[in-house]
Amino acid sequence: MQINLQGKTVLLGITGSIAAYKACEVARLFIKAGADVHVIMSSSAQRFVSALTFEALTHNPVLHEESESWSSDLNHIDIGKKADIFLIAPATANTINKLSKGIADTLLLQTALAYSGTLLIAPAANTQMIANHYTEGSLKMLAVNDIRIITPQEKLLACGDEGNGALSDPLEIFYQGCKALLEEDFWQDRKVVVTGGGTREKIDEVRYLSNYSSGKMAKSLATALYLKGADVCYISTVPHDDLPEEIYTIDIEDAAEMLEYTTDAVRVAKKGTMSKPSLNNPEAVGMIQKTPYLFMVAAVADFTPTYPQSGKLKKSQLGEEWMIDLKQTEDILKSVNKEGIITVGFKAEMDSQNGLDNAKNLITNKGVTAVCYNLLKDSQSFGSREHEITFITESEALALEKRDKLSLSFKILEQSMLLESRLLEKGKYE
């Protein structure tokens, strides 16, 4: 999924951790997305990676103790003025503890103290250094002061110890940086449930009935919502290792589980927050509730085997023909309680004459707020990189241009915002 950061400027700070080499990948991800990346390095960081490496990657001069200049903007005051975010990755325990106390005895810390925008830090240190009560206290103090903490990983560290303290994955650091750049007040902390993938209806322990749905559209939509600041619950049948780690995910298999967990997630979304308090959001529970959303993207099977079998059915026992009794699954879109929630259904059709009307009928027949309609040519249309959607409401059907699924997801969110605005004017969802 390609995120567009054209026009955004990222200041990347690198401190003296063995994980400094991973900052190369962090920089590359932002550059690939179109951001203008500037780098500031501590003297200790240059013991692990040279400034020349980052100059080659970013095509910008690197700020460090020997390169600071007051005849240009390559100094600890001016370099931050053009940055939309300041990301320190990796941030050592030394940097974390000094930063929380306002100490500015290095060029990087001076830049951080002078910076007035959004600051993110990705800690990387030995487990005991991270667990030390001074460091824990510093992280809490930084979070209270609106500095975003990108949680380190638990794994085998370079020092040989195993535990918490490894730098977060570069892709996760990138995602959290993108969120800081792209989030909007409308979506921020809003509870959203997204379902995705094709359900798998068990025949026996090794066989199932399913469909061609890849789940890519749902993953793109969940990612777009996360980047806009939403509190996302993603319920899916397909792998999601490439999603941002902060997205709350629920793995399911069949239509019955999809119904159970979707119903429960919607209920929780209506009651309040789906997020637990954290360093970055210690007051999560009890926040002002915005109207929640349900994006029903999953391709739920219409039928499921009446008598799923234990074990593996033998071909020799079944004979040359095999008749499987099927029963209809419950219609999730119709049965979920949609009161107080904005519901966007997804409808894929192959009927070019009646498909649009069938999609429009979902609003009346199933009580959804809007429908994203997609006309497919054949089974090869599933899993494609690009998608074309018609966004349907009670009053209009707007064709969204064909584009990659993440870009299309952002367009769907724009239309959803406009839809809620119109509903509020009519006195709904107050």
C-alpha positions as CSV (number, residue, x, y, z in Angstrom):
1,M,0.0,0.0,0.0
2,Q,1.5,3.3,-1.1
3,I,0.9,6.2,1.3
4,N,1.2,9.7,-0.3
5,L,3.2,12.1,1.8
6,Q,3.9,14.7,-0.9
7,G,4.4,18.1,0.6
8,K,5.3,16.7,4.0
9,T,8.6,17.3,5.7
10,V,10.1,14.8,8.3
11,L,13.0,15.6,10.6
12,L,14.6,12.3,11.6
13,G,16.8,12.3,14.7
14,I,19.2,9.4,15.3
15,T,21.0,8.7,18.6
16,G,23.8,6.3,19.6
17,S,22.2,2.9,19.6
18,I,23.2,-0.2,17.7
19,A,19.8,0.0,16.1
20,A,20.9,3.2,14.3
21,Y,21.3,1.3,11.1
22,K,17.5,0.7,11.0
23,A,17.0,4.4,10.7
24,C,18.1,4.0,7.1
25,E,15.0,1.9,6.4
26,V,12.8,4.4,8.2
27,A,14.2,7.2,6.1
28,R,13.7,5.2,2.9
29,L,10.1,4.5,3.7
30,F,9.3,8.2,4.2
31,I,11.2,9.1,1.0
32,K,9.4,6.4,-1.0
33,A,6.1,7.9,0.2
34,G,7.1,11.3,-1.2
35,A,8.2,13.1,2.1
36,D,11.1,15.5,2.3
37,V,13.4,13.9,4.9
38,H,16.1,15.8,6.9
39,V,18.4,14.1,9.4
40,I,20.1,15.2,12.6
41,M,22.6,12.8,14.2
42,S,24.2,12.7,17.6
43,S,28.0,12.2,17.8
44,S,27.4,8.7,19.2
45,A,25.1,7.8,16.3
46,Q,27.9,8.5,13.9
47,R,29.9,5.7,15.5
48,F,27.3,3.3,14.0
49,V,26.2,4.9,10.7
50,S,27.9,7.7,8.8
51,A,26.2,11.0,8.0
52,L,27.2,10.3,4.4
53,T,24.8,7.4,4.3
54,F,21.8,9.6,5.1
55,E,22.9,12.3,2.8
56,A,22.9,9.8,0.0
57,L,19.5,8.5,1.0
58,T,17.8,11.9,1.6
59,H,19.7,14.1,-0.8
60,N,19.8,16.7,2.0
61,P,22.7,17.7,4.2
62,V,22.8,16.0,7.7
63,L,22.9,18.2,10.8
64,H,25.5,17.1,13.4
65,E,28.0,18.8,15.7
66,E,30.5,19.5,12.9
67,S,28.1,20.6,10.2
68,E,25.9,23.2,12.1
69,S,25.8,26.4,10.2
70,W,24.2,29.8,11.0
71,S,24.6,31.0,7.4
72,S,21.9,28.5,6.3
73,D,19.0,26.6,8.0
74,L,21.3,23.8,9.0
75,N,21.2,24.6,12.7
76,H,19.2,23.4,15.7
77,I,16.7,26.3,15.5
78,D,15.9,26.6,11.8
79,I,15.9,22.9,10.8
80,G,12.8,22.2,12.9
81,K,10.8,25.1,11.6
82,K,10.2,23.4,8.3
83,A,9.4,20.0,9.7
84,D,5.8,18.7,10.1
85,I,7.0,16.0,12.6
86,F,10.3,15.4,14.5
87,L,10.9,11.6,14.9
88,I,13.8,10.4,17.0
89,A,14.5,6.8,16.1
90,P,16.3,5.2,17.7
91,A,16.1,7.1,21.0
92,T,18.5,5.8,23.7
93,A,17.7,5.6,27.4
94,N,20.1,8.5,27.9
95,T,18.2,10.7,25.3
96,I,14.9,9.7,26.8
97,N,15.9,10.7,30.4
98,K,17.5,13.9,29.3
99,L,14.6,14.9,27.1
100,S,12.1,14.4,30.0
101,K,14.2,16.8,32.1
102,G,14.6,19.4,29.5
103,I,18.4,18.9,29.3
104,A,19.9,20.1,26.0
105,D,23.6,19.3,26.1
106,T,23.7,17.9,22.6
107,L,22.7,19.4,19.3
108,L,20.0,16.8,18.9
109,L,18.5,17.6,22.3
110,Q,18.8,21.3,21.6
111,T,16.8,20.8,18.4
112,A,14.1,18.8,20.3
113,L,13.8,21.5,23.0
114,A,13.4,24.2,20.3
115,Y,10.9,22.2,18.2
116,S,7.3,23.2,18.7
117,G,5.6,20.6,16.5
118,T,4.7,16.9,16.9
119,L,7.6,14.9,18.5
120,L,7.7,11.1,18.3
121,I,10.4,8.9,19.9
122,A,11.1,5.2,19.3
123,P,13.1,3.9,22.3
124,A,15.9,1.4,21.8
125,A,17.9,0.2,24.8
126,N,18.8,-2.8,27.0
127,T,15.9,-4.3,28.8
128,Q,17.1,-3.3,32.2
129,M,17.7,0.3,31.0
130,I,14.2,0.5,29.6
131,A,12.7,-1.1,32.8
132,N,14.7,1.2,35.1
133,H,12.3,3.3,37.1
134,Y,14.0,6.5,36.0
135,T,13.4,5.6,32.3
136,E,9.9,4.4,33.0
137,G,9.2,7.7,34.8
138,S,10.7,9.7,31.9
139,L,8.6,7.9,29.3
140,K,5.4,8.7,31.3
141,M,6.5,12.3,31.7
142,L,7.1,12.6,28.0
143,A,3.7,11.1,27.1
144,V,2.0,13.5,29.5
145,N,3.6,16.3,27.6
146,D,2.1,15.0,24.3
147,I,5.3,13.4,23.0
148,R,4.3,10.2,21.2
149,I,6.0,7.0,22.3
150,I,6.5,4.2,19.7
151,T,6.6,1.1,21.9
152,P,9.8,-1.0,21.6
153,Q,9.7,-4.7,20.8
154,E,10.4,-7.7,23.0
155,K,13.0,-9.9,21.4
156,L,16.6,-11.0,21.5
157,L,18.7,-7.8,21.8
158,A,22.1,-7.2,20.3
159,C,23.7,-7.4,23.7
160,G,22.5,-11.0,24.1
161,D,19.7,-10.3,26.6
162,E,16.1,-11.2,25.7
163,G,13.3,-8.9,26.6
164,N,11.7,-5.5,26.0
165,G,13.9,-2.8,24.4
166,A,14.4,-3.6,20.7
167,L,13.6,-0.7,18.3
168,S,10.1,-1.1,16.9
169,D,9.9,-2.4,13.3
170,P,10.8,0.3,10.8
171,L,7.4,-0.2,9.0
172,E,5.6,0.4,12.3
173,I,7.6,3.5,13.0
174,F,6.7,4.7,9.5
175,Y,3.0,4.0,10.1
176,Q,3.0,6.0,13.4
177,G,4.9,8.8,11.7
178,C,2.3,8.9,8.9
179,K,-0.5,8.9,11.4
180,A,1.0,12.0,13.0
181,L,1.1,13.6,9.6
182,L,-2.3,12.7,8.3
183,E,-4.7,12.4,11.2
184,E,-7.8,14.6,11.3
185,D,-10.1,15.8,14.1
186,F,-13.1,14.3,12.5
187,W,-11.7,10.7,12.7
188,Q,-9.4,11.1,15.7
189,D,-10.4,8.6,18.5
190,R,-13.6,7.7,16.6
191,K,-14.6,4.1,17.1
192,V,-14.7,2.2,13.8
193,V,-15.4,-1.5,13.0
194,V,-14.1,-2.9,9.7
195,T,-14.7,-6.4,8.5
196,G,-12.8,-8.1,5.8
197,G,-11.9,-11.2,3.8
198,G,-14.1,-14.1,2.7
199,T,-15.5,-16.4,5.4
200,R,-14.5,-20.0,5.4
201,E,-17.3,-22.5,6.1
202,K,-16.1,-25.8,7.5
203,I,-16.8,-29.0,5.7
204,D,-14.4,-31.1,7.7
205,E,-11.1,-30.5,9.4
206,V,-9.2,-29.9,6.1
207,R,-11.8,-28.6,3.7
208,Y,-14.0,-25.5,3.6
209,L,-16.3,-23.4,1.4
210,S,-15.1,-19.9,0.6
211,N,-14.9,-17.2,-2.1
212,Y,-12.3,-15.2,-4.0
213,S,-12.2,-12.2,-1.7
214,S,-8.6,-11.2,-0.9
215,G,-9.3,-8.8,2.0
216,K,-7.1,-6.1,0.4
217,M,-9.9,-3.5,0.2
218,A,-10.7,-4.0,3.9
219,K,-7.0,-3.8,4.9
220,S,-6.6,-0.6,2.9
221,L,-9.6,0.9,4.5
222,A,-8.5,-0.1,8.0
223,T,-5.1,1.4,7.3
224,A,-6.6,4.7,6.0
225,L,-8.8,5.0,9.1
226,Y,-5.9,4.4,11.4
227,L,-3.8,7.0,9.6
228,K,-6.6,9.5,10.0
229,G,-6.6,8.8,13.7
230,A,-9.6,6.4,14.2
231,D,-9.7,3.8,16.8
232,V,-10.1,0.8,14.5
233,C,-11.3,-2.7,15.3
234,Y,-10.5,-5.0,12.3
235,I,-12.3,-8.3,12.0
236,S,-11.0,-10.5,9.3
237,T,-10.4,-14.0,7.9
238,V,-7.1,-13.2,6.1
239,P,-3.6,-12.5,7.4
240,H,-2.8,-8.9,8.5
241,D,0.9,-8.9,9.4
242,D,1.4,-5.7,7.3
243,L,-1.2,-3.7,9.2
244,P,-0.2,-1.1,11.8
245,E,0.3,-2.8,15.1
246,E,-2.0,-0.3,16.9
247,I,-5.0,-1.6,15.0
248,Y,-7.0,-3.9,17.2
249,T,-7.5,-7.1,15.2
250,I,-9.8,-10.1,15.6
251,D,-9.2,-13.3,13.6
252,I,-12.2,-15.2,12.6
253,E,-13.1,-18.1,10.3
254,D,-16.8,-18.5,9.4
255,A,-20.0,-16.5,9.1
256,A,-21.2,-17.4,12.6
257,E,-18.0,-16.0,14.1
258,M,-18.2,-12.9,11.9
259,L,-21.7,-12.3,13.1
260,E,-20.8,-12.8,16.8
261,Y,-17.7,-10.6,16.8
262,T,-19.1,-7.9,14.6
263,T,-22.2,-7.6,16.8
264,D,-20.0,-7.5,19.9
265,A,-17.6,-4.9,18.4
266,V,-20.5,-2.7,17.4
267,R,-22.0,-2.9,20.8
268,V,-18.6,-2.0,22.4
269,A,-18.1,0.9,19.9
270,K,-21.5,2.3,20.9
271,K,-20.8,2.1,24.6
272,G,-17.4,3.8,24.5
273,T,-13.8,3.3,23.7
274,M,-12.3,0.2,22.3
275,S,-8.8,1.3,23.3
276,K,-7.1,0.7,26.6
277,P,-5.3,3.5,28.4
278,S,-1.7,3.8,27.2
279,L,1.3,5.9,27.6
280,N,0.2,7.9,24.6
281,N,-3.4,8.1,25.7
282,P,-3.7,7.6,29.5
283,E,-7.3,9.0,29.5
284,A,-8.6,6.7,26.8
285,V,-11.6,5.4,28.8
286,G,-14.3,7.9,29.2
287,M,-13.4,10.1,26.2
288,I,-16.2,12.1,24.4
289,Q,-17.9,9.6,22.1
290,K,-18.3,10.4,18.4
291,T,-20.8,8.5,16.2
292,P,-19.2,5.1,15.5
293,Y,-18.9,3.6,12.1
294,L,-19.2,0.1,10.7
295,F,-17.6,-0.7,7.3
296,M,-18.9,-4.1,6.3
297,V,-16.3,-5.1,3.6
298,A,-16.2,-8.8,4.3
299,A,-17.5,-11.2,1.7
300,V,-19.7,-13.4,4.0
301,A,-20.8,-16.8,2.6
302,D,-24.5,-17.1,1.9
303,F,-24.5,-20.8,2.8
304,T,-22.6,-23.1,5.2
305,P,-22.5,-26.9,5.5
306,T,-25.4,-28.1,7.6
307,Y,-23.3,-30.9,9.2
308,P,-19.6,-30.0,9.4
309,Q,-17.6,-33.1,10.1
310,S,-14.8,-33.9,12.6
311,G,-11.6,-35.4,11.2
312,K,-10.9,-35.7,7.4
313,L,-13.5,-37.4,5.2
314,K,-12.0,-40.1,3.1
315,K,-12.5,-40.0,-0.7
316,S,-12.9,-43.7,-0.7
317,Q,-15.8,-43.4,1.7
318,L,-17.5,-40.6,-0.2
319,G,-17.8,-42.3,-3.6
320,E,-17.7,-40.8,-7.0
321,E,-20.2,-38.1,-6.2
322,W,-20.5,-36.0,-3.1
323,M,-23.6,-34.1,-2.1
324,I,-23.2,-31.6,0.7
325,D,-26.2,-30.3,2.6
326,L,-26.1,-26.5,3.0
327,K,-28.1,-24.1,5.1
328,Q,-28.3,-20.3,4.7
329,T,-26.2,-18.1,7.0
330,E,-27.6,-15.3,8.9
331,D,-27.5,-11.9,7.1
332,I,-25.0,-9.9,9.2
333,L,-25.8,-6.5,7.6
334,K,-29.5,-6.9,8.2
335,S,-29.3,-8.4,11.7
336,V,-26.7,-6.1,13.4
337,N,-28.2,-3.3,15.5
338,K,-27.4,-0.2,13.5
339,E,-29.1,2.3,15.8
340,G,-26.7,5.1,16.6
341,I,-24.0,3.9,14.2
342,I,-23.2,4.9,10.6
343,T,-23.1,1.7,8.5
344,V,-21.4,1.5,5.1
345,G,-22.0,-1.8,3.3
346,F,-19.9,-3.1,0.4
347,K,-21.6,-4.8,-2.6
348,A,-19.8,-6.6,-5.4
349,E,-21.8,-7.5,-8.5
350,M,-21.2,-9.0,-11.9
351,D,-24.6,-8.0,-13.3
352,S,-23.9,-4.8,-15.3
353,Q,-27.7,-4.2,-15.9
354,N,-29.1,-4.7,-12.4
355,G,-26.0,-4.5,-10.1
356,L,-26.4,-0.8,-9.3
357,D,-30.0,-1.1,-8.4
358,N,-29.2,-4.2,-6.3
359,A,-26.7,-2.1,-4.4
360,K,-29.1,0.8,-3.9
361,N,-31.7,-1.7,-2.5
362,L,-29.3,-2.4,0.4
363,I,-30.2,1.0,1.9
364,T,-33.9,0.1,2.1
365,N,-33.7,-3.7,2.6
366,K,-30.9,-3.8,5.1
367,G,-31.0,-0.4,6.7
368,V,-27.5,0.7,5.9
369,T,-26.5,4.3,5.7
370,A,-24.5,4.0,2.5
371,V,-23.2,1.4,0.0
372,C,-19.9,1.1,-1.8
373,Y,-20.7,-0.7,-5.1
374,N,-18.2,-2.4,-7.2
375,L,-18.9,-4.0,-10.6
376,L,-16.7,-7.0,-11.2
377,K,-15.8,-8.5,-14.6
378,D,-14.9,-12.0,-13.4
379,S,-13.1,-13.9,-10.6
380,Q,-9.8,-12.3,-11.8
381,S,-11.1,-9.0,-10.5
382,F,-10.6,-10.1,-6.9
383,G,-7.2,-9.2,-5.4
384,S,-6.4,-6.6,-8.0
385,R,-4.3,-3.6,-7.0
386,E,-6.8,-1.0,-8.2
387,H,-10.5,-0.7,-7.5
388,E,-13.5,1.3,-8.7
389,I,-16.3,2.2,-6.4
390,T,-19.7,4.0,-6.6
391,F,-20.5,5.6,-3.3
392,I,-24.3,5.3,-2.9
393,T,-26.5,7.2,-0.4
394,E,-30.3,7.8,-0.2
395,S,-29.9,10.9,-2.3
396,E,-27.1,10.2,-4.8
397,A,-24.7,7.7,-6.4
398,L,-21.2,9.1,-6.9
399,A,-18.7,7.3,-9.0
400,L,-15.2,7.4,-7.5
401,E,-12.4,7.2,-10.0
402,K,-10.4,4.0,-10.4
403,R,-7.3,4.1,-8.3
404,D,-5.2,2.0,-5.9
405,K,-7.2,0.7,-2.9
406,L,-5.5,2.9,-0.3
407,S,-6.2,6.1,-2.3
408,L,-9.7,4.9,-2.9
409,S,-10.1,4.3,0.9
410,F,-9.2,7.9,1.6
411,K,-11.9,9.0,-1.0
412,I,-14.5,6.7,0.7
413,L,-13.6,8.4,4.1
414,E,-14.1,11.8,2.5
415,Q,-17.6,10.9,1.3
416,S,-18.4,9.4,4.7
417,M,-17.5,12.7,6.4
418,L,-19.8,14.6,3.9
419,L,-22.5,12.0,4.5
420,E,-22.4,12.5,8.3
421,S,-22.5,16.2,7.9
422,R,-25.7,15.9,5.8
423,L,-27.2,13.5,8.4
424,L,-26.4,16.0,11.2
425,E,-28.2,18.7,9.3
426,K,-31.3,16.4,9.2
427,G,-31.0,15.9,13.0
428,K,-29.7,12.4,12.9
429,Y,-26.7,11.0,15.0
430,E,-26.7,13.9,17.4
